[in-house]
Amino acid sequence: MSAAQSDLDRLSASATYGALLVEMLQPMGISSSAVLKGTDIEPGTLESVEGRISARQYAQLIENAKQLAADPALGFKFGMQLK
């Protein structure tokens, strides 16, 4: 396992970021189960203020969102939600 791969498993982010991304996609008709596919994130984790997701899970979540939304401004729109 490379150092970069190890970091993806060691580093984590607040599950709140994942929850915001999932919520942002729902008005587009994209289900939470579709966005969470392949991430190994339990839906309850996103509901917890103290929940954490690994960098690997977060990266997969973002990749899923990019593919499902097919919106080139998705990252910008997500960033605007975080302010």
The 8 nearest C-alpha neighbors of each residue, nearest first, counted from 0:
[[1, 4, 5, 2, 3, 6, 8, 7],
 [0, 2, 4, 3, 5, 6, 7, 8],
 [1, 3, 5, 4, 6, 0, 7, 8],
 [4, 2, 6, 5, 1, 7, 0, 8],
 [5, 3, 7, 1, 6, 2, 0, 8],
 [4, 6, 2, 8, 3, 7, 9, 1],
 [7, 5, 9, 3, 8, 4, 10, 2],
 [8, 6, 54, 55, 4, 5, 9, 10],
 [7, 9, 6, 5, 53, 10, 55, 54],
 [8, 10, 6, 7, 5, 11, 53, 54],
 [11, 9, 54, 6, 7, 53, 8, 12],
 [10, 12, 53, 54, 52, 51, 9, 13],
 [13, 11, 52, 51, 14, 53, 54, 10],
 [12, 14, 51, 15, 16, 50, 52, 11],
 [13, 15, 51, 50, 45, 17, 16, 52],
 [14, 16, 18, 13, 17, 19, 45, 48],
 [17, 15, 19, 14, 18, 13, 20, 12],
 [16, 18, 14, 20, 15, 19, 21, 45],
 [17, 19, 15, 21, 45, 16, 20, 22],
 [20, 18, 22, 16, 17, 21, 23, 15],
 [19, 21, 23, 17, 18, 22, 16, 24],
 [20, 22, 18, 24, 23, 19, 31, 17],
 [23, 21, 19, 25, 24, 20, 18, 26],
 [22, 24, 20, 21, 25, 19, 26, 77],
 [25, 23, 27, 21, 22, 29, 26, 20],
 [24, 26, 29, 28, 27, 22, 23, 30],
 [27, 25, 28, 24, 23, 29, 22, 30],
 [28, 26, 25, 24, 29, 68, 23, 30],
 [27, 29, 25, 26, 30, 24, 68, 31],
 [30, 28, 25, 24, 27, 31, 33, 67],
 [31, 29, 33, 32, 25, 28, 34, 24],
 [30, 32, 34, 33, 21, 35, 29, 25],
 [31, 33, 35, 30, 34, 36, 42, 29],
 [34, 32, 36, 30, 31, 35, 29, 63],
 [33, 35, 31, 63, 32, 36, 64, 60],
 [34, 36, 32, 33, 38, 31, 60, 37],
 [37, 35, 33, 38, 34, 32, 39, 63],
 [36, 38, 39, 35, 59, 40, 60, 56],
 [37, 39, 56, 40, 35, 36, 59, 60],
 [40, 38, 37, 41, 56, 35, 36, 42],
 [41, 39, 38, 42, 35, 44, 56, 52],
 [40, 42, 43, 44, 39, 45, 35, 38],
 [43, 41, 44, 45, 40, 46, 35, 31],
 [44, 42, 46, 41, 45, 47, 40, 50],
 [45, 43, 50, 42, 46, 47, 41, 14],
 [46, 44, 14, 18, 43, 42, 47, 15],
 [45, 47, 43, 44, 48, 42, 18, 50],
 [48, 46, 50, 49, 44, 45, 43, 14],
 [49, 47, 50, 15, 46, 14, 45, 13],
 [48, 50, 47, 51, 13, 14, 44, 15],
 [51, 49, 47, 14, 44, 48, 13, 45],
 [52, 50, 13, 14, 12, 11, 49, 53],
 [53, 51, 11, 12, 14, 56, 13, 57],
 [54, 52, 11, 56, 55, 8, 10, 57],
 [53, 55, 7, 57, 11, 56, 10, 58],
 [54, 56, 7, 58, 53, 57, 8, 59],
 [57, 55, 38, 53, 59, 54, 58, 52],
 [56, 58, 60, 54, 59, 55, 61, 53],
 [57, 59, 55, 61, 60, 56, 54, 62],
 [60, 58, 62, 56, 61, 57, 38, 63],
 [59, 61, 57, 63, 58, 62, 56, 35],
 [62, 60, 64, 58, 63, 59, 65, 57],
 [63, 61, 59, 65, 64, 60, 58, 66],
 [64, 62, 60, 66, 61, 34, 65, 67],
 [63, 65, 61, 67, 62, 66, 68, 34],
 [66, 64, 62, 68, 63, 67, 69, 61],
 [65, 67, 63, 69, 64, 68, 62, 70],
 [68, 66, 64, 65, 69, 63, 29, 34],
 [67, 69, 70, 65, 66, 64, 24, 27],
 [70, 68, 66, 67, 65, 71, 64, 73],
 [69, 71, 68, 73, 72, 65, 66, 67],
 [72, 70, 73, 69, 74, 65, 68, 75],
 [73, 71, 75, 70, 74, 76, 77, 69],
 [74, 72, 76, 70, 75, 71, 77, 65],
 [75, 73, 77, 76, 72, 78, 71, 65],
 [74, 76, 78, 72, 77, 73, 79, 71],
 [77, 75, 73, 79, 78, 74, 72, 80],
 [78, 76, 74, 80, 79, 75, 73, 81],
 [77, 79, 75, 81, 80, 76, 74, 82],
 [78, 80, 76, 77, 81, 82, 75, 74],
 [81, 79, 77, 78, 82, 76, 19, 23],
 [82, 80, 78, 79, 77, 16, 19, 76],
 [81, 80, 79, 78, 77, 76, 75, 16]]
